[in-house]
Amino acid sequence: MSAGEYGFIGLVAVNEEGAVVGLANLRRFARPSTASLGLYLDDMFTAPAARGAGVATALLREAAKVAAAEGANVVRWITAADNTEARRVYDKVAAETPWVTYDMKPAAN
């Protein structure tokens, strides 16, 4: 784990040979309505050759440990509805929420 500029926390998973086979990037976010802190999982990737070996689950479990150490009360992320392979993993460690995500472009000058 490494924490860097902008509050990002980077996690990596390595195989027995020491090669990186997965990564996860987390960042802190304020939750004013509950006066609490959360961690947002911005990116997660598992090398194709390592998929199905528990890399994503290990990264998510480590993210939960980081959240506890940081005093955060949630780790949150989004994924595509058709990302069925990843969602099978996510469903084992987290609860799907009813929220719908929107993106708005910045105003033109």
C-alpha positions in Angstrom: 0.0 0.0 0.0 1.2 3.5 -0.7 -0.6 6.8 0.0 0.3 9.7 -2.2 -0.6 13.1 -3.4 -4.3 14.0 -3.6 -5.2 11.4 -1.0 -4.9 8.4 -3.3 -4.0 5.0 -1.9 -2.6 2.5 -4.2 -2.7 -1.3 -3.6 -0.9 -3.9 -5.6 -1.1 -7.7 -5.7 1.9 -9.7 -6.6 2.4 -13.3 -7.5 4.9 -15.8 -6.1 7.6 -14.4 -8.5 7.0 -10.9 -7.3 5.3 -9.7 -10.5 2.4 -7.3 -10.2 -0.8 -9.1 -11.2 -3.4 -6.6 -9.9 -3.9 -3.1 -8.6 -6.5 -1.0 -6.9 -6.6 2.8 -6.5 -8.6 4.3 -3.6 -9.3 7.8 -2.5 -10.9 9.3 0.5 -14.2 11.2 0.2 -16.3 13.1 2.7 -19.8 12.0 3.6 -21.2 15.2 5.1 -24.8 13.8 5.6 -23.4 11.1 8.0 -20.4 13.1 9.3 -18.1 10.3 8.1 -15.4 9.3 5.7 -15.5 6.8 2.9 -13.1 5.3 0.4 -13.9 5.3 -3.3 -12.4 2.6 -5.4 -11.5 4.5 -8.6 -9.8 1.7 -10.5 -9.2 -2.0 -10.1 -7.4 -4.3 -12.6 -6.4 -7.9 -12.6 -4.0 -9.2 -15.2 -5.8 -11.5 -17.6 -3.5 -14.5 -16.8 -4.3 -14.0 -13.0 -8.1 -13.8 -13.3 -10.0 -16.4 -11.3 -7.1 -16.8 -8.9 -8.6 -14.5 -6.1 -6.6 -11.4 -6.9 -9.6 -9.1 -7.1 -11.0 -10.6 -3.9 -7.7 -10.1 -2.1 -7.5 -6.4 -3.3 -11.1 -5.8 -2.1 -10.4 -7.4 1.3 -7.3 -5.2 1.6 -9.4 -2.1 0.7 -11.8 -3.0 3.5 -8.8 -3.3 5.9 -7.5 0.1 4.8 -11.0 1.6 5.3 -11.1 0.3 8.8 -7.6 1.7 9.5 -8.6 5.1 8.0 -11.8 5.3 10.0 -14.0 5.1 6.9 -17.4 3.5 7.1 -17.7 2.4 3.4 -15.7 1.4 0.4 -17.7 2.4 -2.7 -17.3 1.8 -6.4 -19.2 1.6 -9.7 -19.1 -0.9 -12.5 -20.9 -1.5 -15.7 -24.1 -3.5 -15.6 -22.8 -5.9 -18.2 -19.5 -6.5 -16.3 -20.8 -9.9 -15.2 -17.5 -11.5 -14.5 -16.4 -8.8 -12.1 -19.9 -8.5 -10.6 -19.7 -12.2 -9.5 -16.7 -11.2 -7.4 -18.2 -8.0 -6.1 -21.5 -9.8 -5.1 -19.5 -12.0 -2.8 -17.8 -9.1 -0.8 -20.2 -6.2 -1.1 -23.9 -5.2 -1.4 -25.2 -3.8 -4.7 -26.9 -0.4 -4.1 -30.0 1.0 -5.8 -28.2 4.2 -6.9 -28.0 5.3 -10.5 -24.8 7.2 -11.6 -24.8 10.4 -13.7 -22.0 12.2 -15.4 -22.2 15.9 -16.3 -19.7 17.7 -18.5 -18.1 20.9 -17.2 -19.6 24.2 -18.5 -18.0 25.7 -21.6 -16.2 29.0 -21.1 
